């Protein structure tokens, strides 16, 4: 009987060991899920950064030309639609007014790109700039793809 009474104890111990194995596999599954999510975040970040590279370059050039007071270059970067709503002289007036205030290093705080079948791709780049007047400004540059070239559609700057 002593031998029989020991067998159930061993049996219970084996069941306990089986539960530990289940816990380990649950931990492995959770680890795999966490790694998969992290991988998707890295891939999506890479995709967004590569997709917004071209519009960001145009937006940076536009903003730098405004900061430098070069309305002519800024105007060249406008889309044909933007050029129908504002003249070079009007843009020069705006550049003369905001250029000196925004004349400091900009920080990109957001970038998006949108594309739908049958319509032009659009992008929005958002900057934060510490103005020479001591205020912090939020500058938004909206772009659209026109004949496979990114062009500025409009921009806005507001004190935060």
N, C-alpha and C positions, 0 to 999 in steps of 0.2 A: 504493500500500500504506500509505503514511503516513496517508492519509485513513481507511482501513479500520481501522488500529490505534488511531486516536483514538476511533472510535465505541464500541468496547467499554468504554473508560475512561469515556466519558460515560454509557454505559449503567449501569456500576457506580455512578457518582455518582448517577444517578437512583434506583437501588434503595436507596441509602443515604438519599436524601431521603424515599423512601417509608417507610422504617423510622422516621424521625423523626416523620412524620405519625402513624404508629401509636402511637408513644410519647405524642404529644400527646393523641390520642384516649383512650388509657388513662388519662392524667392527668385529662382532662375527666370520664371516667366515674367515676373514684375521687372526684373533687371533687363530682360530682352525688350519688353514694351517701352521702358524708359529710354533705352538706347535707340530704339526705332523712332520714338518721338523726337529725341535730340537730333537724330540724323535728318528727319524731315525738316526740322527748324533750320539746320545748317543749309540744306539744299534750297529751301525756299528763300532764305536770306541771300544766298548766292544768286538765285534767279532774279530776285528783285533788284539787287545791286547791278547785275549785268544788263538787265532790261532798262534800267533808268540811267545807265551810263551816258548815252547820247543826249537825251534831253537835259541831263544835269550839266553836261559840258556847254550846251547852248545857253542854258539859264545862267550859269556862272559867267559866261562871256557877256551876256546881256547886263547882268547886275554890275559887273566890273566896269563896263562902258558907261553905265549911269553914274557910278561912283567917280569915274574919271572925268565926267562932264562931256563925254563923247556921244552926243545924241545921234549923230550920223550913223555910227556903227550900231547903236541900239536900234535905230529905225530899220537898218538893213536886216536885222534879225526878226523883224515883225512878219507875221503871216500876211497874205494878201487881204484877208478879212480885216485884220487890225489896221492895215494901212488905209482902208476905206472909212474908218471911224476916227482916225487921228492923223493930223498932218505932221510933217517934220518940225515945223515951227512950233506947233503945240507941244510936241514931245520935248523940244529944246527948252521950252519954258518950264516944263515939269522937271527935267533933268537939272536945270539951273537952280531950282528951288530945293529938290530933295537930295541931289548928288552930294553937296557939301555936308549935309547932316548925316547921311549914310556912309560917309567916308571912313570906314573902319572895317576890321576883319569880320566877315560874315561866318555864321555857323549854320550848316544845313540841319534842320530839325525834323524834316519830313520830306518824303518823296513817294509819289504814286504814279502809276501808269495804268491807263484804261484802254481797252481795245474791244470793239464789237464788230462783227462781220457787217460789212456794208457802210461803215462810218469810219471817219478818220480817227486814228489813235490820239489820245490826249494824255498829258502828264501835268502834274502839279509839283513844284518844288517850293518848299517853305524854308525860309531863313530866319534867323534871329541876329539882329545887328545892334550893337551898342552905339547909339548916335553920338555925334560930337556935342550935342546939347545935353548929354547925360541920361537921356531916356533910352529905353530898349524898344526896338522896333521889330515887328513881325512883317516880313516881306514875302508875298506869295507871287510866284511867277507861273502862269498857266501857259502851257504850250500845246501845239497840235502838230501832227505830222502832215506835211503838205508836199505832195510829189516826192515822198520818201525822205524828206528833209524836215527836221524838227525846227519849228518856228514859234516865236512868242505870240501868243494870242492876246494876252493882257497881263497886267501886274497891279499889285496893290500893296501899299505900305501903311501900317497903322502903329501908333505908339501902344505899347502893352499896358 
